[in-house]
């Protein structure tokens, strides 16, 4: 048989459908003291009223200890709900940050310290603040404990997606009701310290397994699109992709809008871009070359070749 976890029976010890819930329909659960991460104490054991999380599992079980322990083998009842007065440190991932009512509170999975730090590598969702703590301070405030594994805070997520049309590993929909939006979905990375290697703000990779077989259809690691269902774009100004570099200093080596790296085994690139039809390229047919040359644009900086330029003319003819 499988070993027990806390106070719960071994596998197949009871019949399917037998109720095991304890007080308040399972709000209170019972685990061994050794199953818990809790604040440090002189006797190394959990104390009544400690915020705790389970030592195993992701996301971890969180709650407040209802009893103290004198041995690692003691069974400790944990309240996974309720409102408790608990010490909270007013810091977040960026540093000191005041705690306001309604703020999400997280528990450190090593120290059991409560704060606003949300890094999934070290923290788990614990609950919500019902009090205020001055920036950088530590104070005991009311905290609504909320054992909720649905909060996305994992450092790495895995989804197995069945084959079929329009199936997703994760699909988010943001509804824009009008006015001004700075991003229906927006990611911001704040970078400090000294860079010692490659640094990427956002990346996406499609990793093809050894058993994968490609079809004639397009294989596209990244796609953006704009779909108009209402034919209301008569006054619209569309930019399908915007790249900005707002720099306080000039890069010491180079500044490129794109960098393309195709491994030699992949063969030569057919073309830098593919167009589904001439309209997609803004194509204007012309056989003449009588236009005036305005200048040039450095199109490609090719290792081993140098910079190649494209001439720009004042008209299509």
Legacy VTK file of the C-alpha trace (Angstrom):
# vtk DataFile Version 3.0
C-alpha trace
ASCII
DATASET POLYDATA
POINTS 317 float
0.000 0.000 0.000
1.006 3.621 -0.484
2.110 5.479 2.671
-0.260 7.927 4.340
-0.192 11.685 3.891
-0.992 13.458 7.170
-4.073 11.958 8.809
-5.477 10.513 5.609
-5.914 6.810 4.809
-3.612 4.807 2.593
-4.666 4.085 -0.975
-7.776 1.880 -1.280
-8.234 1.697 2.502
-11.798 3.034 2.086
-14.458 2.605 -0.549
-14.889 5.210 -3.310
-17.510 7.742 -2.198
-16.766 7.502 1.533
-16.621 11.006 3.057
-13.378 11.948 4.817
-13.873 15.708 5.299
-13.245 17.110 8.741
-14.540 20.335 10.356
-16.474 22.717 8.091
-16.672 20.223 5.198
-12.937 19.924 4.768
-11.896 23.477 5.645
-9.659 21.987 8.331
-7.093 19.462 7.170
-4.561 17.497 9.201
-0.911 17.026 8.242
2.213 15.893 10.053
4.448 18.583 11.505
7.159 17.303 9.165
4.864 18.023 6.210
4.818 21.758 7.009
6.895 24.840 6.256
6.415 27.384 9.068
8.229 30.357 10.666
11.437 29.560 12.550
11.216 28.830 16.284
13.750 27.853 18.915
12.239 24.363 19.239
12.080 24.054 15.385
8.422 22.933 15.558
5.286 24.681 14.338
3.375 26.930 16.760
-0.351 27.528 16.981
-1.258 30.501 14.777
1.685 30.085 12.392
1.076 30.620 8.692
2.079 27.373 7.005
2.348 25.706 3.639
2.895 22.079 2.794
6.467 21.044 2.153
5.482 19.176 -1.003
3.174 19.892 -3.920
2.801 22.761 -6.372
0.891 24.933 -5.718
1.307 24.135 -2.033
-1.485 23.724 0.515
-1.598 26.882 2.650
-3.299 27.809 5.908
-2.855 28.546 9.615
-1.823 25.972 12.237
-4.541 25.367 14.860
-2.214 23.612 17.326
1.448 23.611 18.331
3.770 20.637 17.921
6.411 19.082 20.167
7.602 16.490 17.656
7.918 16.114 13.892
5.455 13.211 14.022
2.663 15.301 15.599
-0.512 15.688 13.571
-1.360 19.357 13.086
-4.803 20.652 12.177
-4.657 23.476 9.615
-7.350 26.007 8.781
-7.285 26.619 5.025
-9.842 29.430 5.219
-10.868 32.077 7.715
-9.537 35.524 8.649
-6.417 35.596 10.819
-4.212 38.294 12.321
-0.778 37.544 10.868
2.577 39.285 10.397
2.966 40.626 6.863
6.121 42.220 5.434
5.373 45.220 3.194
7.619 44.311 0.249
7.029 43.075 -3.274
9.297 41.670 -6.003
10.773 45.121 -6.703
11.463 46.103 -3.060
9.592 47.983 -0.333
5.892 48.351 -1.129
3.033 49.312 1.181
0.333 46.723 1.812
-3.202 47.927 1.124
-6.524 46.237 1.766
-7.256 43.706 -0.951
-3.621 43.114 -1.920
-2.688 39.527 -2.729
-0.472 38.022 -0.046
2.010 35.215 -0.724
3.860 32.788 1.531
7.536 31.934 1.092
7.874 28.162 0.663
11.135 28.086 2.644
10.597 30.604 5.457
6.767 30.910 5.583
7.146 34.714 5.617
4.068 36.526 4.285
4.520 39.420 1.843
3.513 40.724 -1.578
6.430 38.943 -3.275
4.848 36.780 -5.971
7.826 35.052 -7.644
6.598 31.545 -8.416
10.041 30.101 -7.722
9.832 30.986 -4.003
6.224 31.916 -3.245
2.704 30.473 -3.224
-0.610 32.358 -3.078
-1.753 32.588 0.556
-4.676 35.032 0.711
-5.692 38.691 0.748
-4.760 41.594 3.013
-7.571 43.138 5.065
-5.317 45.742 6.626
-2.580 48.266 5.850
1.182 48.005 6.423
3.585 50.895 5.822
6.108 50.339 3.036
9.074 48.283 4.260
7.544 47.592 7.675
6.331 44.345 9.245
3.008 44.392 11.072
0.258 42.009 12.117
-2.900 42.616 10.084
-6.047 40.712 9.239
-5.446 38.308 6.351
-8.138 36.365 4.554
-6.647 32.923 3.969
-7.630 31.570 0.585
-6.422 28.119 -0.417
-6.768 28.489 -4.188
-4.746 26.387 -6.584
-6.362 28.071 -9.591
-4.125 31.158 -9.254
-1.480 30.982 -11.993
1.834 31.397 -10.230
3.871 28.486 -11.499
7.326 29.110 -12.890
6.626 26.608 -15.628
3.263 25.304 -16.833
2.635 22.148 -18.845
-0.451 21.495 -20.941
-1.167 18.438 -23.056
-3.258 19.535 -26.027
-5.189 17.062 -28.131
-5.007 17.382 -31.900
-7.774 19.205 -33.714
-8.661 22.586 -35.097
-8.402 25.571 -32.722
-7.110 23.729 -29.673
-4.957 25.672 -27.222
-2.581 25.020 -24.351
-3.807 28.277 -22.825
-6.243 30.729 -24.348
-6.878 34.180 -22.846
-9.585 36.544 -24.073
-9.624 40.244 -23.150
-12.767 42.233 -23.915
-12.136 45.869 -24.854
-15.202 48.047 -24.221
-13.941 51.207 -25.908
-11.843 54.204 -24.966
-8.078 53.936 -24.561
-6.050 50.829 -23.813
-2.307 50.567 -23.275
-2.461 46.813 -23.785
-5.207 44.220 -23.699
-2.459 41.921 -22.513
0.764 43.590 -21.485
4.044 42.201 -20.185
6.655 44.395 -18.537
10.084 43.239 -17.382
12.089 45.459 -15.043
15.795 44.730 -15.441
18.513 45.621 -12.933
22.055 44.512 -12.257
24.874 43.673 -14.654
24.170 41.701 -17.803
26.645 38.845 -18.275
24.957 36.919 -21.109
21.990 36.920 -23.467
18.911 38.705 -22.147
15.466 38.153 -23.669
12.328 40.059 -22.729
9.916 37.600 -24.320
10.442 34.392 -26.249
8.439 31.603 -27.776
9.766 28.333 -29.131
8.099 25.432 -30.876
10.140 22.324 -30.090
9.586 19.557 -32.627
9.943 16.121 -31.054
11.914 13.356 -32.761
8.700 11.612 -33.825
7.081 14.675 -35.373
6.314 14.594 -39.103
5.722 17.888 -40.900
2.886 18.325 -43.407
2.540 20.627 -46.408
0.655 23.113 -44.222
2.396 26.147 -42.733
4.431 25.517 -39.577
4.461 28.846 -37.721
6.158 29.263 -34.297
4.682 32.756 -33.820
1.680 34.548 -35.312
-0.048 37.884 -34.870
-3.310 38.782 -36.572
-6.105 41.296 -36.864
-9.634 40.160 -37.684
-12.388 42.613 -38.585
-15.868 41.191 -38.145
-17.788 44.445 -38.453
-16.273 46.232 -41.466
-15.787 49.402 -39.361
-12.191 50.255 -40.192
-12.838 52.998 -42.730
-11.166 55.553 -40.430
-8.646 53.142 -38.971
-4.890 53.440 -39.038
-3.410 49.979 -38.764
0.118 49.084 -37.767
0.358 45.304 -37.602
3.576 45.316 -35.613
5.298 48.167 -33.810
8.874 47.990 -32.573
10.180 50.806 -30.399
13.626 51.525 -28.980
13.524 54.550 -26.668
17.190 54.863 -25.774
18.977 57.329 -23.521
22.310 56.321 -25.046
23.522 54.896 -28.341
24.398 51.176 -28.349
28.151 50.792 -28.402
28.146 47.949 -30.923
25.028 47.882 -33.110
21.268 48.402 -33.303
19.231 45.998 -35.430
15.461 45.776 -35.752
15.583 42.040 -36.498
18.219 39.353 -36.191
17.821 36.143 -38.161
19.790 33.032 -37.295
19.206 29.922 -39.414
21.414 26.946 -38.607
23.442 25.671 -41.553
21.680 22.305 -41.459
18.393 24.081 -42.181
19.535 25.105 -45.652
19.405 28.484 -47.330
16.478 30.822 -46.695
14.124 30.952 -49.697
13.407 34.635 -49.113
13.319 37.033 -46.144
9.550 37.407 -46.536
6.706 35.480 -48.155
3.559 37.175 -49.464
0.294 35.347 -50.080
-0.472 37.616 -53.030
0.830 40.846 -54.666
-1.607 42.973 -52.628
-0.025 41.722 -49.398
3.249 43.263 -50.552
1.688 46.536 -51.745
2.900 45.604 -55.200
2.834 48.186 -58.001
3.807 46.809 -61.391
6.357 48.887 -63.319
8.918 48.281 -66.028
10.403 51.782 -66.106
13.346 53.076 -64.059
12.953 56.821 -64.547
12.252 57.720 -60.930
14.662 59.761 -58.817
16.760 57.959 -56.266
16.115 59.427 -52.819
18.538 57.359 -50.798
19.048 53.912 -49.386
18.152 51.750 -46.415
20.586 49.250 -44.878
18.550 46.079 -45.316
20.835 43.353 -44.080
24.003 43.111 -42.011
25.278 39.676 -43.003
28.114 38.071 -41.102
30.961 37.466 -43.530
29.407 39.697 -46.205
28.700 43.102 -44.655
25.802 45.545 -44.934
23.583 45.358 -48.023
21.519 48.376 -49.051
18.191 48.852 -50.833
17.734 51.900 -53.055
14.662 54.074 -52.443
12.987 55.978 -55.281
10.410 58.769 -55.260
7.848 56.918 -57.371
6.846 53.471 -58.515
7.755 54.194 -62.114
LINES 1 318
317 0 1 2 3 4 5 6 7 8 9 10 11 12 13 14 15 16 17 18 19 20 21 22 23 24 25 26 27 28 29 30 31 32 33 34 35 36 37 38 39 40 41 42 43 44 45 46 47 48 49 50 51 52 53 54 55 56 57 58 59 60 61 62 63 64 65 66 67 68 69 70 71 72 73 74 75 76 77 78 79 80 81 82 83 84 85 86 87 88 89 90 91 92 93 94 95 96 97 98 99 100 101 102 103 104 105 106 107 108 109 110 111 112 113 114 115 116 117 118 119 120 121 122 123 124 125 126 127 128 129 130 131 132 133 134 135 136 137 138 139 140 141 142 143 144 145 146 147 148 149 150 151 152 153 154 155 156 157 158 159 160 161 162 163 164 165 166 167 168 169 170 171 172 173 174 175 176 177 178 179 180 181 182 183 184 185 186 187 188 189 190 191 192 193 194 195 196 197 198 199 200 201 202 203 204 205 206 207 208 209 210 211 212 213 214 215 216 217 218 219 220 221 222 223 224 225 226 227 228 229 230 231 232 233 234 235 236 237 238 239 240 241 242 243 244 245 246 247 248 249 250 251 252 253 254 255 256 257 258 259 260 261 262 263 264 265 266 267 268 269 270 271 272 273 274 275 276 277 278 279 280 281 282 283 284 285 286 287 288 289 290 291 292 293 294 295 296 297 298 299 300 301 302 303 304 305 306 307 308 309 310 311 312 313 314 315 316
